[in-house]
């Protein structure tokens, strides 16, 4: 009887991502990934201990192709925008994995390299100590929040249309804002949000 073929971490990550792309995040199970790979479920445990390890491999698979070196330039805000856009682009084709990026961003090597690059940009701009901590967490917080909105509550989605149709007597500003949002693109929202966040950050 031939020995089972050896699987690489890339094989595992690709199979898990294929399951998520097809069946959603709720479809990611050890059994589903094993089936995708054409092996027995118990055979998968030769490579990973549990679903958590699979999730980290998925995050690395999605972010692994992203350029993580600090961009060149003199304007630190422009450089930060480049890094934020890289992460958004990497996730764009697989928005269902956004919750995994939130959960495993401190375990994924690709995510850690990206954070190191952002810290390099901030440090070169003059952020140190407590201010650097706050600046880093602020830009990361904006990005993760934006990715969640893009996936779950896009301004072009049905939820915004529902809000725009509410009574103006009860929710005048909410209706006005939702109506304006429907005329915008997700790219407009991203660029505008980044500009506001970075405008408010400055090294002491």
C-alpha positions in Angstrom: 0.0 0.0 0.0 1.5 3.4 -1.0 2.4 5.8 1.8 0.1 8.9 2.0 1.6 11.9 0.3 3.2 14.5 2.5 1.3 17.8 2.7 2.9 21.2 3.0 1.5 24.1 5.0 0.7 25.7 1.7 -1.5 22.7 0.8 -3.3 22.9 4.0 -3.8 26.7 3.8 -5.0 26.5 0.2 -7.5 23.7 1.0 -8.9 25.5 4.1 -9.3 28.7 2.1 -11.0 26.8 -0.7 -13.6 25.5 1.8 -14.2 29.1 3.2 -14.5 30.6 -0.3 -17.1 27.9 -1.2 -19.0 27.3 2.1 -18.3 30.3 4.2 -16.4 30.5 7.5 -19.0 28.3 9.2 -18.1 25.6 6.7 -14.5 25.4 7.9 -14.2 22.0 9.7 -11.4 19.5 10.0 -13.6 17.0 8.1 -14.3 19.5 5.2 -10.6 20.4 4.8 -9.7 16.7 4.9 -12.2 16.0 2.2 -10.8 18.9 0.1 -7.4 17.3 0.4 -8.7 13.8 -0.4 -7.5 12.3 2.9 -9.2 10.9 5.9 -10.2 13.3 8.7 -7.8 11.6 11.2 -5.0 12.0 8.6 -5.3 15.8 8.8 -4.4 15.6 12.5 -0.9 14.5 11.4 -0.4 18.1 10.3 -2.5 20.3 12.5 -3.8 19.9 16.1 -7.1 21.6 15.6 -9.1 24.2 13.6 -7.2 27.1 15.2 -4.0 26.0 13.5 -5.9 25.8 10.2 -7.2 29.3 10.7 -3.7 30.6 11.2 -2.6 28.9 8.0 -5.5 30.6 6.2 -4.5 34.0 7.4 -0.9 33.4 6.3 -2.2 32.1 3.0 -4.3 35.3 2.4 -1.7 37.7 3.6 1.4 35.8 2.5 1.5 37.4 -1.0 1.3 40.9 0.4 4.4 43.1 0.3 5.4 43.8 3.9 8.5 45.9 3.5 8.1 49.5 4.5 7.4 51.6 1.4 9.8 54.3 0.3 9.0 58.0 0.6 9.3 61.0 2.8 5.6 61.5 3.7 4.9 59.1 6.5 1.2 59.4 6.1 1.4 58.5 2.4 3.6 55.5 3.4 1.0 54.4 6.0 -1.7 54.6 3.4 0.3 52.3 1.2 0.5 49.7 4.0 -3.2 50.0 4.8 -4.1 49.6 1.2 -1.8 46.5 0.8 -3.7 44.8 3.7 -7.1 45.7 2.2 -6.1 44.5 -1.2 -4.8 41.2 0.2 -8.1 40.6 1.9 -10.4 41.9 -0.8 -10.9 38.5 -2.6 -11.5 36.6 0.6 -13.6 39.0 2.9 -15.0 36.0 4.7 -11.7 35.5 6.4 -11.8 39.0 8.1 -12.8 37.5 11.5 -9.8 35.2 11.3 -7.5 38.1 10.7 -8.9 39.8 13.8 -8.5 36.7 15.8 -5.0 35.6 14.6 -3.2 38.7 13.6 -0.7 38.2 16.4 -0.1 34.6 15.4 0.3 35.0 11.7 3.9 35.6 10.5 2.6 37.7 7.5 0.5 39.9 9.8 3.4 40.4 12.2 5.7 41.5 9.4 3.0 44.0 8.2 2.7 45.4 11.7 6.5 45.7 12.0 6.5 47.7 8.7 3.8 50.0 10.0 5.8 50.5 13.3 8.9 51.3 11.2 7.0 54.0 9.3 5.6 55.5 12.6 9.0 55.3 14.3 10.7 57.1 11.4 8.0 59.8 11.6 9.0 60.5 15.2 6.5 58.4 17.2 8.0 56.8 20.3 6.9 55.1 23.5 3.3 55.6 24.5 2.5 57.7 21.4 3.7 54.9 19.1 1.6 52.3 20.8 -1.5 54.5 20.5 -0.8 55.4 16.8 -0.2 51.8 15.9 -3.3 50.6 17.5 -5.3 53.4 16.1 -4.4 52.7 12.5 -4.8 49.0 12.9 -8.2 49.5 14.7 -9.4 51.6 11.8 -8.3 49.0 9.2 -9.9 46.1 11.0 -13.1 48.1 11.6 -13.2 49.1 7.9 -12.7 45.5 6.7 -15.5 44.3 9.0 -17.8 47.1 7.6 -16.8 46.2 4.0 -17.7 42.6 4.6 -20.8 42.9 6.9 -22.1 46.4 6.5 -20.9 48.0 3.3 -22.2 51.4 2.5 -23.4 50.0 -0.8 -25.2 47.1 0.8 -28.9 46.5 1.6 -28.6 47.7 5.2 -27.7 51.2 4.0 -30.7 51.3 1.6 -33.0 50.2 4.4 -31.8 53.0 6.7 -32.1 55.5 3.9 -35.8 54.5 3.6 -36.6 55.2 7.3 -38.9 58.0 8.4 -37.2 61.4 8.3 -39.4 62.5 11.1 -37.8 59.9 13.5 -34.3 59.7 12.0 -33.5 62.9 10.0 -29.7 62.7 10.2 -29.5 59.0 9.9 -31.6 59.0 6.7 -29.6 62.0 5.3 -26.3 60.3 6.0 -27.4 56.9 4.6 -28.7 58.6 1.5 -25.3 60.3 1.0 -23.5 57.0 1.7 -25.4 55.3 -1.2 -23.8 57.8 -3.6 -20.3 56.9 -2.4 -18.1 54.0 -3.3 -16.3 51.7 -0.8 -13.0 53.1 -2.1 -14.3 56.7 -1.2 -15.1 55.5 2.3 -11.6 53.9 2.7 -9.6 56.9 1.4 -11.7 59.4 3.4 -11.5 57.4 6.6 -7.7 56.9 6.3 -7.3 60.6 5.7 -9.3 61.6 8.8 -7.5 59.1 11.0 -4.0 60.0 9.9 -4.7 63.7 10.0 -5.4 63.4 13.7 -2.1 61.6 14.4 1.1 63.5 14.9 4.3 62.7 16.8 5.1 65.0 19.7 
